[in-house]
Amino acid sequence: MGGVGKTTIMQQVYNQLLKESKKVTWVKVSKDFDIIVQQKKQFDILKFQKSIARKLRLDLKNADQDEIELAGLIADTLQRGSHVLILDDVWEPFSLERVGIPDLVGNNGCKLVLTTRLQQEVGRAMECEVIPVKPLPDGKALALFLDKVGSEVVSYPRYKSDIEPFLNQILKKCSGLPLAIGVVAKTMRGKSDRYSWEMANKELSKSKEIDCLKFSYDNLDEQHQKCFLYCALYPEDYEIRKEKLIEFWIEEGFIIDERESRHLMICEGHSIIQKLIDNCMLESVKKNYEGCTAELHVMVKMKKKEDRVSMHDLLREMALKIIHPQFMVKAGMALEELAEEVEGRKNLLKVSLMKNQIREFPSTMLSPKCPMLTTLLLSKNNITTIPEAFFDHMPGLKILDLSSNHKLDRLPSSISKLENLTTLLLENCESLEEVPSLSNLGGLKMLNLYGTSIEELPQGLCMLTNLKYLWLDGKLSNIPDGLLRNLSKLQYLGVYRTIPLKWEEIGRLRKLESLDGRLSTLDDMSLFVKSERKFLNQYTILVGSCSPHDYYLYNETFPNVMKTIVCSHINICEEPNCLPSDAQGFYIVNCKDVRSLDDIFGFQETTDLRHCTVVECDGLEFVVSSRCLKPLQNLESLHLSCLKKLNAVVGAVEAVAKSAPLPAGTFSSLQIIQVVGCGKIKKLLPLRLLRYLQNLQTIKVRHCYEMEEIIWSEYEGGEKALEKLTLPKLERVILEELPELESIYSGSPTVLICDSLKRIEIQECLKIESVFWTGFNPLPTLEHLDLSNLWNLKSVFDEEVLGLSARPTNFFSLKTICVFDCPKLKKLFSSGWLLGYFQSLETITVSWCEQMEELISSSTYEEKEALEKITLPNLRRLKLTFLPKLKSICSSSSVLICDSINRLLICDCKKLKRIPLHLSSLDNGQPSSLKEIEVDTKERWESLEWDQSNAKDVLSTFCKFHRDSNTDIEEEEQTSDDDDNDDEEEEESRRMG
């Protein structure tokens, strides 16, 4: 049954598994993997395998990998540790063995979950354990309806008498389906009169869920109906880019602005999308970025809005019924030939064949007769050639989308006969080198040649006087003088970075609202800055030269910034007018003459700068001086990379700080600061600057080889320091490869409070001895602590440093502790009683810590009052590997009560004999939660001692071994104190490189 909530349930399971740090992979199946072979639909195993492999991040460099090879790679990955594979919306049964999904019988660590509407055809055919998802019972259905319909309806004085009777009848017609309930309730939201509810009940005369959805569609106005139906032209479950969708709506004439402002029409398009989302007619695509790289996380944080939407397949089915027979939609159906039905249906208005595998056109389709056709969508196919006469009998065609046909090298001459054509989309047709004459296409309003290989401008381009949107690309070297001034109606102009533009011509396009391109010279930039730019709502302007990498990077760094300036490989300080006052993004790369941003003329006049990136500017000594901080009040992100001379963020702050505070609002909007590869900077953020960083969320510092301290106090002598300083929104601190770093913060004289911090990652900081500082304040929200390659680290959770006795909330949210390659660390917790603060802890991983002797040490507190039980109620995974001196997990008089633990890994811990885990389920004769145990060999398993007498017998069936019993016997016996000398030599060798 569709709309019952299968996908929603699995999304919640997926997110929960991610939170638990499980290996989990989600693959949307739908009908994306169906292909047509000899006019029969088949399931494409190879395509399906590649989709799974990409999600598993397997190496697919070899394009010729066959089904058997991929099956082996997938099986090997899924069997490596505990892995959950979720396949959503399966329509066809398939062979697990052929795909590479391991045999699910037994304990191989792999679990498969799939959702399907076809319980018999798929579920039972694949021998799955079937768990039906039933419609909501009456009580829960009512609760969901009332939540969606809003409090205004329920609080209506005569709700009981006027509304509730009709509401209950309407609710029955939703059949307990969450999709139908949500759609209908959102339609009735805000309607608090009896008549509206009575009429709604009358209209919902049938009990099928599709009729409930149709009711919500009928209650939309005509504009929203057209926009909603258009979404059905995309394939099932397709993630539709909002920007692209709105462009289609504009070109179709669904959005019209009397002032013909493209910017206002785009705003209206976003408003329409939001209303359709609010009415549950569309869904906002929510990407999960758990586990993504820090670089990606920084970029994602800047994306304020999700940029894609999708349509539920039930709603799409309804929409297709409404638009049939005037629309023909065969999108995403793996067609290899153009659908022959096009020829026989002369009343067709719109045809969507996007995202298929069409290569050629059948002989009967050389010149189809479609006199009424207005829209033809053929994007994302494999078309190589189009018959010369193909467009001869399509006189009404207005929108033609051929984008992303990567092998299409030429267009037929008949395209020149499409006199009513308004939109021609050819972007990402990488092989396209030539376009026929456009001189007859006088009505053309939108032309996109981005990502093509055209060498010459199409003939007749200058005659397209109605053109409003133009993207030029390819191998063009220049644009002839006078061409652009003829296109006086242009509202959007995009020109790839290799083609220089002259502002003298651009400035005459008075209707231009958006500009994306490179200006020829600094003189052109100066003219741009001096000009009246109020007509430009958006621009991305490059001045200087730009490599493909730079071009990609600034596009990704500023994804939603409306007005961006990119200066690359020029002496930017030579020009007195280089930065417009309304710039929101500023990207500077390889400008050698910049000592600080103060040196750039116009910088002090910027009023809305939000994102700034400075890369490879070898002369830069500091970002700004203390006399020029006003432009940074709205700055949200600051990225500094490969700056050889950088020694401070704010120059001369010490000299000014003694006489006056920094200007109010300095960096007050800053959310992200990232410093990478800046070799001379020693101290990053002074305390006096820190007091203004109330919105700071992320600090990331990498490859800064002289960095000594992240937060530092500039107070000296008798100066009075602040007693407390708060960073209320700081969530992430990431420090990598800082060999001189001694501490994050020395802790004196100011107490630093970071009560929103969720993640700390410290890697390859060779001098750091302690993670937390003296005078440490609680971190009640910290969830993840990741420490690796810290060769001088001596303490992590030390009671003398932390002083936790009066702070019960400290580390209360901590879920994951990972410690790797910290050779001087002898214990993780200095005391067992500390673990009373770690009640949310789920994972402990400790590896390659050569001097580690105890995981949890005894303390003087425990000597006075013996601690017998250490309870970690949420601990699920304990992994201890390559710890040659580890003798104990906790003291001999203590036990760990871990009733939630499900995985234990102990490898190369040769001195460890006792496993002090106490599983209450074993005392009660109940099944144990511990289902995965990995040790070196069977002999090693036999040598381990458990406090519970029946533990080894019960758990042995869940145990797996890393290697054969007869390997490394001699190595197992080398547990004497002679190891000390070897350890010293190994440590010295490590330091030497």
N, C-alpha and C positions, 0 to 999 in steps of 0.2 A: 504494500500500500504506500502510495506517495503522500508526502506532507505530514507523516505521522511523527517525524522527529528523529529518524535514524541517524542522519548525518550530524544533527545537533548533539545528540548523545555521544557520538564517537568523537566529535570535536572536544567535548569536555573531558573525555577519557584521554585523548591525545595530549591536551594541555596539562592534565594532571600527571601523566607519565613524564612529560618534559620537566615539570617541576621536581619530580623525583629523580631527575638525571638519568632516566632510562634511555636506552637506545631505541628510538621509535621513529618509524618512517610512514608517511602518509602519501598514498597515491590515489588520485581521483581517476576512476576508470571510465564510468559512463559508457558512451558509445564511441569514444575516441579511438579505440583500437580495432574497430570493425573495418574490414576491407571487402571489396567485391571481387570475387574470383569466379570466372565463368558464370557471371550473372547470379552468383550465390554469395550471401553474406558469410564471412568467416572472421574468426578472432585472430588478429595479427600478433602472434606470440613474440616475434622478434622486436616489433615496435614496443610492445608491452615490457619486454625485458630491458630495453634501452631506457624506458621511462623510470623503471625501478632502479636501474644502475645509476642514473643521474641523481636520483634522490639519495642513493647510498654513497654518492661522491666517488664512484669507481672510475678508473682510468678508461676512457673511451676514445683514446687517441687513434686507435686502429679502427678505421671505418669499416673494415672488412670482417670484423668479428662476427662469427656465426652464432646460431642459436645454442649449440652445444657449449661453445666456449663461454658465452655469456652466462649460461646456466651454472657452469662451474664457478665463475666469479661471484655470482649472486649467492649461491649456496655456501661458499666459503665465508663470505662476509656475514650472512645471517646466522651461521652456526658459531661465530666467534663471540662468545659471551651472550648475555641475555639480550634478545632483540625482538621487538614487537613490530610487525608489519600490518598496517591498516589499509585495506583496499575498499574504497567507498564507491557505492553505486555500481555494483557488478551486474551485468545483463546476460552474460554468457558463461556457462561452465567451461573450465579449462584445466589442463593437466598441470598440477603443481610441480611434478618432476621435470617437465619440459621447460618450465619457466626458471627453475632453479630454487624453488622454495623447498627446504628440507622436509623430510618425513617428519610429521608432527607427532608421531607416536613415540613415546619415550621422552627422555630428558636431554634434549639437544640444545636447550636454551632459546629456541625460536618459537614464537607464538604468532599465529595468523588470525586476524579479525577481518571479516568482510561484511559489508551491508548490501542488501539487495531487496528489491520488491518481489523477486521471484523465488519464493521459499522452496517450492518443489523443484523447479527447473534448475536452479543454481544451488541452493542450500543443500538439499538432500542429494543431488547429483554429485556434489563434491564432498559428500560424506562429512559435512560440517555439523557441529552441535548447534541446532537451531534455537535461537532465543528470540521469540516473537516480540516485536514492539507494538504494543496495543494502543488504541486511542485512549486519550485521557479520560479517567472516570469523571462523573458529573461535578464533584467538588473541585477537583483540580482544574477542570475546564472552565468553571465559573471564576475561579481565582485568577486564571490567566486572562480571561476576557475582561474582568474588572480592572486588572493591572494595565492592560493595553488601552482600554477605553478612557481611563483617566478619572481622577477624583471629582471633577466638575459634574459628571453625570450622576455619580453615586450620591453626591451631596445635594442634589436637587431636592427641594422640599417635598415634592410629590413623587419621588422616585418609586416608592413602594406601590403606589396605585397607578401611576401613569406609564412608568417605564419598565419596571421589573417583569410584569407578565409577558410583554413583548420580547424583552431581552431573553427570557428563559426559552421562549419558542424559537427565537433566532439561534440561540446557542445549540439547541437540539439539531438544527439543520446543518451545523458545522461538524457534526458526527464525531466530536472529540478530537479532531485533527488540529494540532497546534498551528499549522500554516493557515488553515481556513479561519480559525479563531482569531489569529493575529491580524489577518487582512481585513476581516469584517469589523472587528473591534476598532481598528484604526480608522476605518471609514466612518464609524459612528462617533468617533471622538469629538467631544465638544457639543454634541447634539443633545440638549436637555429638554426637548418638548415632546409631548405624547405623539404628535402627528408624524414627526420624522420616524419614530420607532414603529408606529403602526404601518406606515408606508413601506419601511424596510422589511418588515415581517411579511407583507403582502408580496413584495417583489421576490423574496426568497421562497418561492412557492414549491420548489423542488428540494430534495434532501441531499443531492449529490454535492460533493465538496467543490466540483468544478463550477457549479452554479453559484456557490458562495463567493468564489473568486470573481466570477463574471459580475456579480452584484457590486463588488468594489470597483471594478473597471467602469461600470456604467455610471458610477457616482463621480468619476473624474470629469473635468471639463474637456472639451474637444482637443485643445492643445496637448494636455497631459496624456490623453488617450493616444494621439498620434505618436508622441514621443515614446510611450510605453510599448506600443506595437512594433515600433522600429527595432527595439532591442531583440525581438524574436528573429531578426535576420541573422543574428550571430549564432554560432554553434551552441549546442546544449552545454551548460556549465562553463561557458566561455567567460573569461575575465575581461570585461570591456573597459578600455581606457576612457575615462570621463572626457578628456580633452578631444579625443577622436570622435566620440559619440556626439558631443556638442557641435563639432564642425559639420558632421552629417546633418544634424537637425537644422543648422543654419542654412546649409546649401539646399536642403529639401523645402525650405520655406516655412518650417514649423515655428521658427523664432524670427520675428520681424520687429525692428526698432525704427520708429519714424525718423529718428535722427541718423539712422544707418551707422550707429556706433558699434563696431565689432566687439569692443570691450564690454559694453552694456549687454549685448546679446550673449556673450560668454557668461556674464554674471547671471543672466536670466536662465541660461542652460543649467548652471550649477544649482540654481534655486529649484528648477524642475526636478533634477535628479534627487535633491534632498527631500522634496515632497513625496516622490515615488518611494524613496527609502523609508520615510516616516510612515507611509501607508502600507509598508511591507510588500510593495509591488516589485521593488528591487532590493538587493542585498549589498551592503558595502563589503568589499573583499578585505578581510583582516589577515594580514600576513603575520606569521609568527617568526620572530627574529631571535628566538632563544638559540644560543650556541653560535651566533654569527660572529664574524671577526669584529674586533674593536673598531676598525676603520668603517665597516659597514654600519655598525651601531651608531657611530657619530653621524653618518649621513642620514640614517633613518630618523634620528632624533630631530633633524631639521625639517623633516617632511611632516607638516602639521596636519595634513589631510590624507586619507587613503585616496589613491588616484584611480581606483578601478571599482567597477560594480559587476554584479552577476544577476541572472534571473533564475529563480527556482524552476525546475523542469516542469512542474505542474502548471505554473503560470505561463510558461512558454507554450505548453500544449494548448492552453486556452487561447493564447494570442494567435497561434497558428490557425486555429479553427475560425477565429474572427476574420483573419486576413485572407483566408482561402475563399475563392480560387484566384483572386487577382494577384496574389503574391505566390511565387514559387520559391520555397526555401529548402535547399538540400546542402546546407552548410555543415562541414565537419563530418561527412559521411564516407570519407575515403574513396570518392569517385575518381576513376582514372580517365573517364571521358565526359565530355559535356553532356548533360542530361538531354536526351532527345525530345523530352516533353516540351522543351522551349519552342520547338518548331511548330507544334500543333496548337498552341494556345495564343491566339492573336490578341486576346484581351488582357494579356499579362501586363501589369504595371511595374512590378519590381521582381527581380530575380537575384537570389543570393546563393552563390556556389563557393563561398569563401572557405578556406582551410580544407581543401580536398587534395587530391593527388593528380589532378587533371594535367595531362601532358599534351594531348592532341585533341583535335576536333574531328568527329566522325564525318564521313563523306556526305551524309545527309544534312550536315549542319554548316556547310560552307558559306551559306548566306541566309540565315533564318529570317523569316518574315515576322517581325514583332513591331507593328506600327504604333502600338500604344505604350511600349516599354519606356519607362523613364529612368529606372535605376538598374544597373548591372554591376554586381559585386563579385569579382573574380580574384580577390587578393589571396595570398598565401597558398598558391598552387605551384605546379611544376611546369607551367606553360613555356614552351620553347618558341613556337611560332603561332601566329593567328592568320587564318586564311585571308587573302587580299580583299575579298568581297564581303567579309563577315558583317560589316556594319552598314551595308548598302540599304537594308530594309528596316532600319531602326531610326526613322526620322525624328521621333519624339524623345530620344535618349538625352537625359540631362546629366546624370551622374554615372561615371565610369571609373571603377576602382580596379586597377591591375597591379597594385602595389605588392611587393615581396614575392614576385615571380622572378627568382634570381637568375634563371637561365634564358629569360626573354631578351633577345638581342635586337629586335626591330619590331616596329608597329606596321600594320597594314595601311595602305594608302587610303582605304575607305574611311579611315577615322577622320579624314579631312572633310567628309560629307556631313558630319554631325553638327549641323548649323545651330541646333538648339542646345548643344552641350554646354553645361555651366561648370562642371567639375571634372577634372582629369587628374587622377592620382597615380603616379608612377614611382613613388618613393621605394627605395631598396630594390629596384630592378637593376641589379649590379652589372648585368651584361649589356644593358641597353646603351647603345652608342649613338643612336640616331632617332629623331622624331620627325614624322612627316610635317609638311607645311601646315601651320595653324591659321593661315590668313583668312580662311572661311569661318573660323570659329569665333565670330565676333561677340557672341554672348558668353564666352568663357569668363568665369569669375574666380575660379580657383585652379591653379596649376602647381603641382608638387613634383619636382624632379630631384628631390633629395636622395642621395645614395645611388644615383645612376652613374654611367660612365660616358655621358654625352661629351663630345669634343667641340661641338659648335652649337650656338644658340639656335633653337628651332626657327625655321623661316616663318616670317609673319608674326613673330612675337610682338614686334612694335605696334602691330595693328589691333592688339587685344586691349582696346581702350576701356573695356568694362572690368578688367581684371582687378580683383580686390585682394587676392592671396597669391603670393608667388614665392616658391622655394627653388633656388638655382644651385646646382651642384655639378659634380662630374669632373671632367678634365679641362674645364674652361679656365683660361688664363686671365681674361678680363671681360668687362662688359662695355660694348661700344658707347662712346659719348652720345648723349642725347636719348638713349633708349629709355631709361627710366622716367625721364621727364614726360614722355608720351603716355606713361601709365599713371595718369593723374588720379585715378580712383583707388590706387593701392592702399590697403589698410594694414596688411601684413607683408613684410619683405624679409626673407631669409636667404642669405648667400653664404655658401661654405667658405671656410677660413682662407682658402688659397686664392680667392677672388677679391682683390681690393676694391673698395668703394670710395667714391669722392663725395664729401658732404655737400659740395656745391650742387650736385644733382639731387641727393637725398633730401636736402633741406627744402626743395621745391615741392615735395610730395606732401601737400598740406593736409591730406586725409590719412596720412600714415599714422597708425597707432602702435604698431609693434615692429621692432627692427632687430634682426639678428645677423651680424656680419662683422667684417674687418674693415676698418678705415685705412686708407692708403698710408697716411703720414701723421706725424704729430701736429702738423698744421691743420689737417682735417679734423683732428681731435679738438684742437683749440677752437675751430669754427663751430664744432658741435656744442662745446661747453658754452660758448658765447651766445649761441642761437636761442631763439624762443622754442623751448622744447615741450610746452604744455600739451601739445597734441600727442606726444608719445606716452602711452600708458605702460609700455613695457619695452625694455631694450636689453640686449646683451651685445656689447660692443668690444671688439678686440682691436688693440692698436699695437703694432709691432709684428713679429713673426710668432708662429705657434706650432709646436709639434702635435702630431695626432694624439699623443699621450696627454699633453697639456689641455688640448681641446676637450678630450673626454673627461679629464679630471675636473675642470671648472664647471662643466655641465652637470656632473654628478655631485659636486660639492655644493652648488647653489641650485638645487632642483626646483625650488618654488620661489626664488627671488625675482621680483618683477623687474628690477633695474640693476644691471651688473656691468662693471667696467673691468676689462682684462688687459693688463699691460705686460707685454712679454718681450724680453731681449731688446730693450731700448734704454736710453738714458732719460728717464722720466722727469728728472729735475731740471732739464734744460728748457722745458716748455712752461710758460707762465700760466697756462690754462689747460690742465690735464684731467681734472676730476670734477664732474658736475655735482652741484650741491644736493641733488635729489638721489644720488647713487645709494643703493641699498646693499649691493655686494661689490667687493673690491678684491680682485685677484691679481697679485703681482708676482711675476716669475722672471728671474734672471735679469733684474734691473740693477746693475752694479753700482750706480751712483747714489743710491738711497742710503743715507745714514740712519734716518728714522722717518716715519710717516709725516712728521712735521715738515720735512724738506719738500714735500709734494705740494705744489701750488694748488690751492682749492681745498686741501684736506680740512683745514680748520673751519671751512664754511659748510661742510657736509652736515646735514641735520637728521638724516634717517639711515645712517650706515648700520647694517645689522650683521653682516658676515664679512670677515676679512681673512684672506689667506696670503701669506708671504712665503715664497719658495726661492731658494738659491740666489738670494740677493746678498752677495758676499760683503758688501760694505755696511750692511745694517748692524748697528750696535745696540739699539733698543727700539722698541716698537713706537713709543711716543715719549716725549719729555713731559715732565710734571706740569708744564705751562700750557699743554695742548691736549687736555683730556676731555674737553666738552664734546667733541664729535663721537666719543665712545660711550655715551650714556645709553644709546639704544643698541649697542653691539651685543649680539647673541652668541656668536661663535668666533673664536680666534684660533687660526691654524698657522703655526710657524714651523717651517721645515728647511733643513739644510742651510742654515745661516751661520757661516763660519765665525763671524765676529760678534754675534749676539751675546750680550752679557747681562741684560736686564729687560724686563717687560716695560717698566716705566723708568726712563732715564732720570738721573739726578734726584731720585725720590728721597735719598737720605738727607741731602742738603736742604731741601725744602721742608722736609718733615719736621725738623727741629724748630722751625719758625712758624709754620702754619700747616693745618691739615690739608689733605688733598681735596679738590673741589667736590662738593656734594654731588652724588649721582655717578661718580666715576665707576665705570664698568658695572653699573647697577643692574643691567639687563643680561649680563654675560651668563650663558648656560654651559658652554663648552670651551675649554682651553686645551689645545693639543700642541705639544712641542716635540719635534722629532729631528734628530741629527744636528743639533745645535751644540757644537763642540766646546764653546768657551763659557757658557752660562753655568754659574755655580749655585745660585740661589734663585728660586722661581718667584714665589709670592710673599712679599713682606706683610707683616701683621697689619700695618696701617692701610694697606690696599685691601686686605682680606675683609675688613669690616664692611666694605661696600658690596662684596660679592654675595649678596643675599639670594640670588637666583642661580648660582653656580651649581651645575648638576654633574659635570664630568671633568676630571683632571686626568690627562693622559700625557706621559713623558716617556720618550723612547730614545735610545742611542745618543744620549747627551753625556759624553765621557768625562766631563768635569763637574757634573751636577753633584752637589754635596747635601743639599737640603731642599725639600719642596716648599715648606712653609717655614719662614725664619723671622726671628725678632731682631729689629734694628735698634731696640732700646739699649742704651748704654749708661753706665755710671749711675747717677742718681735719678735718671728719668723715671717717671712713674708709668708703669705699664698698665694696659687694660687687664682687669681681673678675669673677664670671660669674653670669649669671642665665639659667635655662632655662625655656622654654615648650614642653614636650615634645610636646603634642598640638595645638598651634595649626595649623589647616589653611587658614583663610581670613581675609584682611584686606580689607575693602571700605570705601573712603573716597570719599564723593561730596559735591560742592558744599560744600567747606570753604575759603572764600576766604582765610582768615588762616593756614591750616596751612603751616608752614615745613618740618616734617619728621615722619616717623613716630616717630623717636627720634634724639636728638642724638648718641648713641653714646658719651657720656662721663659718668662714669668707668667704667661697667659694660659689659662685653661681653654682648650679648644673643644667646642661641642659640635658634633656632626650626627644629629639624631635622625637623619634620613638615609645614612650611608647603607647601601645594600651589597656592594661588591668591592673587594680589595684584591688586586692581582699584582704581585711583585715577582719579577723574574730577572735573573742575572744581575743582581745588585750585590757585588762581591764583598762590600764592607759593612753592610747592614747587620747589626748584631741583635736587634730587637724590633719586632714589628710595631709594637705599641709603645707609646712614650710615657715618661714619668708625669704624674698628674693626669693620667689618662681618664677620660670621661666615658660613661657608658655608650655602647653602640647597640641600642635596642632593636634596630632594624637590619643589622648586618646579616646577610643570607649566605654569602659565598666568600671564602678566603682561599686564595690560590697562591702558594709560595713555591718557587722553583729556582734551582741553581743559585741559592744564597749560601755561598761557601763559608761565610763567617757568622751565620745566624746561630745564636746560642740559646735564645728563648723565644717562645711564642706566647703561651698562656702561663705567665709566671705570676704567682700570687703577690710577690713583693712589688712588682711593677704595676699590676692591675689594681690591687687593693680593693677587692670586690665585696668584702664582707657586708657592706651596707648598701649594696647596689644590686638588688635581686633581678632587675630587668636587663642587666648587661648580657649581651649575646643571646638573648631569649629567642631571637628569630633565626639564629645561625643554623643553616641546613647542611652546608658542604664545607669540609676542610680537606684541602689537598696539599700535601707537602712532598716535594720531589727534589732530590739531589741537594740536600743541605747537610754536608758531611760533618759539621761540628755540633749539630743539634743532638743532645743526649736524651731529651725527653720532650714530649709534646705538651703535657699538662704537668705543672709542678706539684699538683695536689689533686687528690680524688674529689675533695669537697667542691673544687671549682666546677665540676661537671653538673652540679646542681643548677647552674645557670644555663646549661646547654640542652634544655628539654625539647627543642625542635630539631636537634641534630639528626640528620638522615644518612650522611655519608662521611666516613673517615678514610682517607687514602694517604698512606705514607710509603714512599719508595726511595731507594738509593740514598739512604741516610746512614753512612757507614758507622757513625759513632752512637747511633740511637740504641740505648740500653733499656729504657722503659717508655712505654706509651703514656702511662699515668703513674707518676711518682708518688711516694709517701712524703708527708710533710710533718712539721712539728705539731700542727693541729691534730693530726691523726694519731700521733703518739700518745697524746693526752686522752683522746677519746676515739677508740678504734672504729674505723669506718668499715662496716661489713658489706653493705650493699650500695652499689652505684647504679642508679636507674637512668637509662636512656630510652624512654618509651617509644621514640620515633626512629631510632637507628635502624636502617635497612641494609646498609652495605658497610662492611669493614674489609679494607684491602691493605695488606702488609706485604711488601715485596722488596727483596734485596736489602735486607737489614741484618748484616752478618753478626752484629753484637747484641741484637735484641734478645733479652733474657726473659722479660715478662711484659704482659699487657697491663697488669696492675699488680698491687702488692699481694702477697700470698694469703693475707687475711681478708681480701676483698673479692667480690664477684660483680660481674656486669649483668644487670637484668635488662635484656634487650628482647622483648617479646614481639617486636615487629621485624626483626632482622630476617632478610631473605637471601643474602649473599655473603659468603665469607671466602676470601682469597688470601692464602698464606703461601708465599713462594720465596725460597732462598732466605729463610730466617732460621739459620741452623741451630742457634742456641735456644730457641723458643721451644719449651716443652708443654707448658700448661695453657689451655684455652679456658679462661675464666668466665665464659658465657653461661648464664643461667636462663634456660628457656622454660617458662612456667608451664607451657603446654605439655612438656615431657612428664612433669609431675602429675598432670591431670589425665594423662593417657590420650590427649587430643593430638591431631595432626600438627606437626611443627611448621612454623612460617618459614624456617630455613630450608630452602629447596635447592640452593646452588652452593656447592663447596668445591673449591679448587686448591689442591696442594701439589707439591713437586712430584712425589711418587707414592705408590701404595705403602712402601715401608715407612715413609714419612708420616702418612696418615696413621699407621699403626702405632707410631711412637708418640703421638700427641696424647696428652692427658686431659680429660674432661672432668669437671667437678661432679657432674651428674653421671651416675653409674650406667644408665641406659643410653646416654647420648650417642656414643659411637655406634652402637648397634642400630639405633633408629635412623641415624643420619648417613650411614655408610652408602645407602642406595643413591644419595644425592651427590656423592663425591666424584670428581673428575681429576685426572692426573695430567700434569704438564709433560712429563717425559717418562721413559721406561725406567724400571727399577734398577737396572744394572749400570746406569750411567752415573758418573761423577761420585762413585762410592768414596774414593779417597778424599774428594773435596768435602764430603759430608763429615769426615772424621777430623778435619782440620779446624778445631774449635778451641784450640789452646790460646794462651795469652801471647804466644809468639806473633799473633796477627797484628799487634800494635805497630811493630816496625814496618810491616808491609803497608799498613794503613797510612803511616807517615810518608812513605815513598810514593804511594798512590796519590796522596794529596799534593805532594810537591810536583809530581808529574802533571797533575791536572792544572796547577797554576802555571806551569811552563807552557801549557798549550795543547 
